[in-house]
Amino acid sequence: MTDAKALSAMANPFRSRMMDALKVDGPSTASGLAARTGQAVGSASHHLKVLSEAGLVEEAPELAKDRRERWWRLVDPGTRWSRADFASDTAAVTAAYAAEALIVQRQFERVQEWNANAATVPEWDDAAFATQNWLRLSPSELREFSGELIDVLLRWSHRDTPDDGVERESVFVFARGFPAQP
């Protein structure tokens, strides 16, 4: 992502949740997204318009049953950016920090929610994982490592789901890598 407008659009909690819902559940109407994210239909419509103007979602007219129904889908199922791409635009760097802060906050909230409810689903509690590692890397090695990790996530994300009768749930996986000291 190289557009500050898209970053600004993503830095809103409702729009971020709507994009997550479209990623997990696929295309939807404003009313479906409103129900999924706990907001009014008018608010969902407004946020979809902002996301559309930022190039993050697009209409999916082939899914509509009639001319009044409007379906929406993600333009791209993944988002990725580097603040370095916006170094000459202070407003864009600010938007990038805001979008990243929202994402980190939502990651933390998801972990807290999982920890509070894990005991209610023991089959998932046994499968869930958390990991952290300290690596000694150069910037180019960290870029290489992140590329390999993202490739694994994309491979699993884009795989054909087997038609084997096994029930599958959406699973949230995140990873971060940056220089730090213990």
Rosetta constraint file for C-alpha pairs under 8 A:
AtomPair CA 1 CA 6 HARMONIC 7.61 0.50
AtomPair CA 1 CA 7 HARMONIC 7.95 0.50
AtomPair CA 1 CA 79 HARMONIC 6.49 0.50
AtomPair CA 1 CA 80 HARMONIC 5.71 0.50
AtomPair CA 1 CA 81 HARMONIC 5.01 0.50
AtomPair CA 2 CA 81 HARMONIC 6.73 0.50
AtomPair CA 2 CA 85 HARMONIC 6.70 0.50
AtomPair CA 2 CA 86 HARMONIC 7.50 0.50
AtomPair CA 3 CA 7 HARMONIC 6.70 0.50
AtomPair CA 3 CA 92 HARMONIC 7.97 0.50
AtomPair CA 4 CA 8 HARMONIC 6.15 0.50
AtomPair CA 4 CA 86 HARMONIC 7.85 0.50
AtomPair CA 4 CA 91 HARMONIC 7.70 0.50
AtomPair CA 4 CA 92 HARMONIC 4.78 0.50
AtomPair CA 4 CA 93 HARMONIC 8.00 0.50
AtomPair CA 4 CA 95 HARMONIC 6.69 0.50
AtomPair CA 4 CA 96 HARMONIC 7.55 0.50
AtomPair CA 5 CA 9 HARMONIC 6.18 0.50
AtomPair CA 5 CA 54 HARMONIC 5.61 0.50
AtomPair CA 5 CA 92 HARMONIC 7.91 0.50
AtomPair CA 6 CA 10 HARMONIC 6.23 0.50
AtomPair CA 6 CA 51 HARMONIC 7.39 0.50
AtomPair CA 6 CA 54 HARMONIC 4.71 0.50
AtomPair CA 6 CA 55 HARMONIC 6.80 0.50
AtomPair CA 6 CA 56 HARMONIC 6.78 0.50
AtomPair CA 7 CA 11 HARMONIC 6.27 0.50
AtomPair CA 7 CA 92 HARMONIC 7.56 0.50
AtomPair CA 7 CA 95 HARMONIC 5.72 0.50
AtomPair CA 7 CA 96 HARMONIC 5.84 0.50
AtomPair CA 7 CA 99 HARMONIC 6.18 0.50
AtomPair CA 8 CA 12 HARMONIC 7.55 0.50
AtomPair CA 8 CA 92 HARMONIC 7.91 0.50
AtomPair CA 8 CA 95 HARMONIC 5.16 0.50
AtomPair CA 8 CA 96 HARMONIC 7.45 0.50
AtomPair CA 8 CA 98 HARMONIC 7.80 0.50
AtomPair CA 8 CA 99 HARMONIC 6.99 0.50
AtomPair CA 9 CA 15 HARMONIC 7.05 0.50
AtomPair CA 9 CA 50 HARMONIC 6.53 0.50
AtomPair CA 9 CA 51 HARMONIC 6.07 0.50
AtomPair CA 9 CA 54 HARMONIC 6.64 0.50
AtomPair CA 10 CA 15 HARMONIC 6.04 0.50
AtomPair CA 10 CA 16 HARMONIC 5.47 0.50
AtomPair CA 10 CA 51 HARMONIC 7.75 0.50
AtomPair CA 10 CA 99 HARMONIC 5.94 0.50
AtomPair CA 11 CA 15 HARMONIC 7.67 0.50
AtomPair CA 11 CA 16 HARMONIC 7.03 0.50
AtomPair CA 11 CA 95 HARMONIC 7.01 0.50
AtomPair CA 11 CA 98 HARMONIC 5.67 0.50
AtomPair CA 11 CA 99 HARMONIC 4.10 0.50
AtomPair CA 11 CA 100 HARMONIC 7.72 0.50
AtomPair CA 11 CA 102 HARMONIC 6.31 0.50
AtomPair CA 12 CA 16 HARMONIC 6.07 0.50
AtomPair CA 12 CA 99 HARMONIC 7.64 0.50
AtomPair CA 12 CA 102 HARMONIC 7.65 0.50
AtomPair CA 13 CA 17 HARMONIC 6.14 0.50
AtomPair CA 13 CA 102 HARMONIC 6.98 0.50
AtomPair CA 14 CA 18 HARMONIC 6.09 0.50
AtomPair CA 14 CA 37 HARMONIC 7.18 0.50
AtomPair CA 14 CA 47 HARMONIC 7.53 0.50
AtomPair CA 15 CA 19 HARMONIC 6.19 0.50
AtomPair CA 15 CA 47 HARMONIC 5.94 0.50
AtomPair CA 15 CA 48 HARMONIC 7.51 0.50
AtomPair CA 15 CA 51 HARMONIC 7.24 0.50
AtomPair CA 16 CA 20 HARMONIC 6.28 0.50
AtomPair CA 17 CA 21 HARMONIC 6.14 0.50
AtomPair CA 17 CA 37 HARMONIC 6.58 0.50
AtomPair CA 18 CA 22 HARMONIC 6.21 0.50
AtomPair CA 18 CA 33 HARMONIC 6.31 0.50
AtomPair CA 18 CA 37 HARMONIC 6.74 0.50
AtomPair CA 19 CA 23 HARMONIC 6.15 0.50
AtomPair CA 19 CA 74 HARMONIC 7.06 0.50
AtomPair CA 20 CA 24 HARMONIC 6.14 0.50
AtomPair CA 21 CA 25 HARMONIC 5.63 0.50
AtomPair CA 21 CA 26 HARMONIC 7.25 0.50
AtomPair CA 21 CA 33 HARMONIC 7.19 0.50
AtomPair CA 21 CA 36 HARMONIC 7.27 0.50
AtomPair CA 21 CA 37 HARMONIC 7.93 0.50
AtomPair CA 22 CA 26 HARMONIC 4.64 0.50
AtomPair CA 22 CA 27 HARMONIC 5.64 0.50
AtomPair CA 22 CA 28 HARMONIC 6.82 0.50
AtomPair CA 22 CA 73 HARMONIC 6.28 0.50
AtomPair CA 22 CA 74 HARMONIC 6.44 0.50
AtomPair CA 23 CA 74 HARMONIC 7.07 0.50
AtomPair CA 23 CA 77 HARMONIC 6.07 0.50
AtomPair CA 24 CA 170 HARMONIC 6.61 0.50
AtomPair CA 26 CA 73 HARMONIC 6.69 0.50
AtomPair CA 27 CA 60 HARMONIC 7.50 0.50
AtomPair CA 27 CA 71 HARMONIC 6.39 0.50
AtomPair CA 27 CA 72 HARMONIC 5.31 0.50
AtomPair CA 27 CA 73 HARMONIC 4.45 0.50
AtomPair CA 27 CA 74 HARMONIC 7.46 0.50
AtomPair CA 28 CA 32 HARMONIC 5.86 0.50
AtomPair CA 28 CA 33 HARMONIC 6.40 0.50
AtomPair CA 28 CA 71 HARMONIC 5.23 0.50
AtomPair CA 28 CA 72 HARMONIC 5.41 0.50
AtomPair CA 28 CA 73 HARMONIC 6.78 0.50
AtomPair CA 29 CA 33 HARMONIC 6.24 0.50
AtomPair CA 29 CA 69 HARMONIC 7.45 0.50
AtomPair CA 29 CA 70 HARMONIC 5.81 0.50
AtomPair CA 29 CA 71 HARMONIC 4.50 0.50
AtomPair CA 29 CA 72 HARMONIC 6.02 0.50
AtomPair CA 30 CA 34 HARMONIC 5.96 0.50
AtomPair CA 30 CA 41 HARMONIC 6.04 0.50
AtomPair CA 30 CA 44 HARMONIC 5.54 0.50
AtomPair CA 30 CA 45 HARMONIC 5.47 0.50
AtomPair CA 30 CA 48 HARMONIC 7.43 0.50
AtomPair CA 30 CA 70 HARMONIC 7.53 0.50
AtomPair CA 30 CA 71 HARMONIC 7.39 0.50
AtomPair CA 30 CA 72 HARMONIC 7.78 0.50
AtomPair CA 31 CA 35 HARMONIC 6.23 0.50
AtomPair CA 31 CA 41 HARMONIC 5.20 0.50
AtomPair CA 31 CA 44 HARMONIC 7.33 0.50
AtomPair CA 32 CA 36 HARMONIC 6.19 0.50
AtomPair CA 33 CA 37 HARMONIC 5.98 0.50
AtomPair CA 33 CA 41 HARMONIC 7.99 0.50
AtomPair CA 33 CA 44 HARMONIC 6.71 0.50
AtomPair CA 34 CA 38 HARMONIC 5.63 0.50
AtomPair CA 34 CA 39 HARMONIC 4.85 0.50
AtomPair CA 34 CA 40 HARMONIC 5.70 0.50
AtomPair CA 34 CA 41 HARMONIC 5.26 0.50
AtomPair CA 34 CA 43 HARMONIC 7.76 0.50
AtomPair CA 34 CA 44 HARMONIC 5.46 0.50
AtomPair CA 35 CA 39 HARMONIC 6.69 0.50
AtomPair CA 35 CA 40 HARMONIC 7.86 0.50
AtomPair CA 35 CA 41 HARMONIC 7.98 0.50
AtomPair CA 39 CA 43 HARMONIC 6.48 0.50
AtomPair CA 39 CA 44 HARMONIC 6.57 0.50
AtomPair CA 40 CA 44 HARMONIC 6.28 0.50
AtomPair CA 41 CA 45 HARMONIC 6.13 0.50
AtomPair CA 42 CA 46 HARMONIC 6.25 0.50
AtomPair CA 43 CA 47 HARMONIC 6.23 0.50
AtomPair CA 44 CA 48 HARMONIC 6.10 0.50
AtomPair CA 45 CA 49 HARMONIC 6.25 0.50
AtomPair CA 46 CA 50 HARMONIC 6.46 0.50
AtomPair CA 47 CA 51 HARMONIC 6.18 0.50
AtomPair CA 48 CA 52 HARMONIC 5.95 0.50
AtomPair CA 48 CA 57 HARMONIC 7.29 0.50
AtomPair CA 49 CA 53 HARMONIC 6.12 0.50
AtomPair CA 50 CA 54 HARMONIC 6.25 0.50
AtomPair CA 51 CA 55 HARMONIC 6.34 0.50
AtomPair CA 51 CA 56 HARMONIC 5.27 0.50
AtomPair CA 51 CA 57 HARMONIC 5.67 0.50
AtomPair CA 52 CA 56 HARMONIC 5.68 0.50
AtomPair CA 52 CA 57 HARMONIC 4.79 0.50
AtomPair CA 52 CA 58 HARMONIC 5.68 0.50
AtomPair CA 55 CA 75 HARMONIC 7.06 0.50
AtomPair CA 56 CA 74 HARMONIC 6.05 0.50
AtomPair CA 56 CA 75 HARMONIC 5.42 0.50
AtomPair CA 56 CA 76 HARMONIC 7.06 0.50
AtomPair CA 57 CA 72 HARMONIC 6.54 0.50
AtomPair CA 57 CA 73 HARMONIC 5.52 0.50
AtomPair CA 57 CA 74 HARMONIC 4.36 0.50
AtomPair CA 57 CA 75 HARMONIC 4.97 0.50
AtomPair CA 57 CA 76 HARMONIC 7.94 0.50
AtomPair CA 58 CA 72 HARMONIC 5.60 0.50
AtomPair CA 58 CA 73 HARMONIC 5.61 0.50
AtomPair CA 58 CA 74 HARMONIC 6.34 0.50
AtomPair CA 58 CA 75 HARMONIC 6.02 0.50
AtomPair CA 59 CA 70 HARMONIC 6.88 0.50
AtomPair CA 59 CA 71 HARMONIC 5.67 0.50
AtomPair CA 59 CA 72 HARMONIC 4.44 0.50
AtomPair CA 59 CA 73 HARMONIC 6.32 0.50
AtomPair CA 60 CA 64 HARMONIC 7.54 0.50
AtomPair CA 60 CA 70 HARMONIC 7.30 0.50
AtomPair CA 60 CA 71 HARMONIC 5.10 0.50
AtomPair CA 60 CA 72 HARMONIC 5.23 0.50
AtomPair CA 60 CA 73 HARMONIC 6.27 0.50
AtomPair CA 61 CA 70 HARMONIC 6.57 0.50
AtomPair CA 61 CA 71 HARMONIC 6.25 0.50
AtomPair CA 63 CA 71 HARMONIC 6.33 0.50
AtomPair CA 64 CA 68 HARMONIC 7.98 0.50
AtomPair CA 64 CA 69 HARMONIC 5.31 0.50
AtomPair CA 64 CA 70 HARMONIC 6.04 0.50
AtomPair CA 64 CA 71 HARMONIC 6.25 0.50
AtomPair CA 65 CA 69 HARMONIC 6.51 0.50
AtomPair CA 81 CA 85 HARMONIC 7.58 0.50
AtomPair CA 82 CA 86 HARMONIC 7.58 0.50
AtomPair CA 83 CA 87 HARMONIC 6.49 0.50
AtomPair CA 83 CA 93 HARMONIC 5.95 0.50
AtomPair CA 83 CA 96 HARMONIC 6.26 0.50
AtomPair CA 83 CA 97 HARMONIC 7.86 0.50
AtomPair CA 86 CA 90 HARMONIC 7.55 0.50
AtomPair CA 86 CA 92 HARMONIC 5.84 0.50
AtomPair CA 86 CA 93 HARMONIC 5.68 0.50
AtomPair CA 87 CA 93 HARMONIC 6.51 0.50
AtomPair CA 89 CA 93 HARMONIC 6.31 0.50
AtomPair CA 90 CA 94 HARMONIC 6.19 0.50
AtomPair CA 91 CA 95 HARMONIC 6.20 0.50
AtomPair CA 92 CA 96 HARMONIC 6.09 0.50
AtomPair CA 93 CA 97 HARMONIC 6.24 0.50
AtomPair CA 94 CA 98 HARMONIC 6.21 0.50
AtomPair CA 95 CA 99 HARMONIC 6.09 0.50
AtomPair CA 96 CA 100 HARMONIC 6.08 0.50
AtomPair CA 97 CA 101 HARMONIC 5.97 0.50
AtomPair CA 98 CA 102 HARMONIC 6.22 0.50
AtomPair CA 99 CA 103 HARMONIC 6.28 0.50
AtomPair CA 100 CA 104 HARMONIC 6.16 0.50
AtomPair CA 101 CA 105 HARMONIC 6.11 0.50
AtomPair CA 102 CA 106 HARMONIC 6.13 0.50
AtomPair CA 103 CA 107 HARMONIC 6.11 0.50
AtomPair CA 104 CA 108 HARMONIC 6.19 0.50
AtomPair CA 105 CA 109 HARMONIC 6.19 0.50
AtomPair CA 106 CA 110 HARMONIC 6.08 0.50
AtomPair CA 107 CA 111 HARMONIC 6.31 0.50
AtomPair CA 107 CA 174 HARMONIC 7.71 0.50
AtomPair CA 108 CA 112 HARMONIC 6.23 0.50
AtomPair CA 109 CA 113 HARMONIC 6.09 0.50
AtomPair CA 110 CA 114 HARMONIC 6.08 0.50
AtomPair CA 111 CA 115 HARMONIC 6.10 0.50
AtomPair CA 112 CA 116 HARMONIC 6.17 0.50
AtomPair CA 113 CA 117 HARMONIC 6.32 0.50
AtomPair CA 114 CA 118 HARMONIC 5.50 0.50
AtomPair CA 117 CA 121 HARMONIC 7.56 0.50
AtomPair CA 118 CA 122 HARMONIC 6.84 0.50
AtomPair CA 118 CA 124 HARMONIC 7.37 0.50
AtomPair CA 118 CA 125 HARMONIC 5.45 0.50
AtomPair CA 119 CA 125 HARMONIC 6.66 0.50
AtomPair CA 121 CA 125 HARMONIC 6.19 0.50
AtomPair CA 122 CA 126 HARMONIC 6.14 0.50
AtomPair CA 123 CA 127 HARMONIC 6.71 0.50
AtomPair CA 124 CA 128 HARMONIC 5.89 0.50
AtomPair CA 137 CA 141 HARMONIC 5.51 0.50
AtomPair CA 137 CA 142 HARMONIC 5.96 0.50
AtomPair CA 138 CA 142 HARMONIC 6.22 0.50
AtomPair CA 139 CA 143 HARMONIC 6.30 0.50
AtomPair CA 140 CA 144 HARMONIC 6.25 0.50
AtomPair CA 141 CA 145 HARMONIC 6.02 0.50
AtomPair CA 142 CA 146 HARMONIC 6.02 0.50
AtomPair CA 142 CA 177 HARMONIC 7.50 0.50
AtomPair CA 143 CA 147 HARMONIC 6.16 0.50
AtomPair CA 144 CA 148 HARMONIC 6.35 0.50
AtomPair CA 145 CA 149 HARMONIC 6.21 0.50
AtomPair CA 146 CA 150 HARMONIC 5.96 0.50
AtomPair CA 146 CA 177 HARMONIC 7.66 0.50
AtomPair CA 147 CA 151 HARMONIC 6.07 0.50
AtomPair CA 148 CA 152 HARMONIC 6.44 0.50
AtomPair CA 149 CA 153 HARMONIC 6.42 0.50
AtomPair CA 150 CA 154 HARMONIC 6.03 0.50
AtomPair CA 151 CA 155 HARMONIC 6.02 0.50
AtomPair CA 152 CA 156 HARMONIC 6.41 0.50
AtomPair CA 153 CA 157 HARMONIC 5.97 0.50
AtomPair CA 154 CA 158 HARMONIC 5.89 0.50
AtomPair CA 155 CA 159 HARMONIC 5.97 0.50
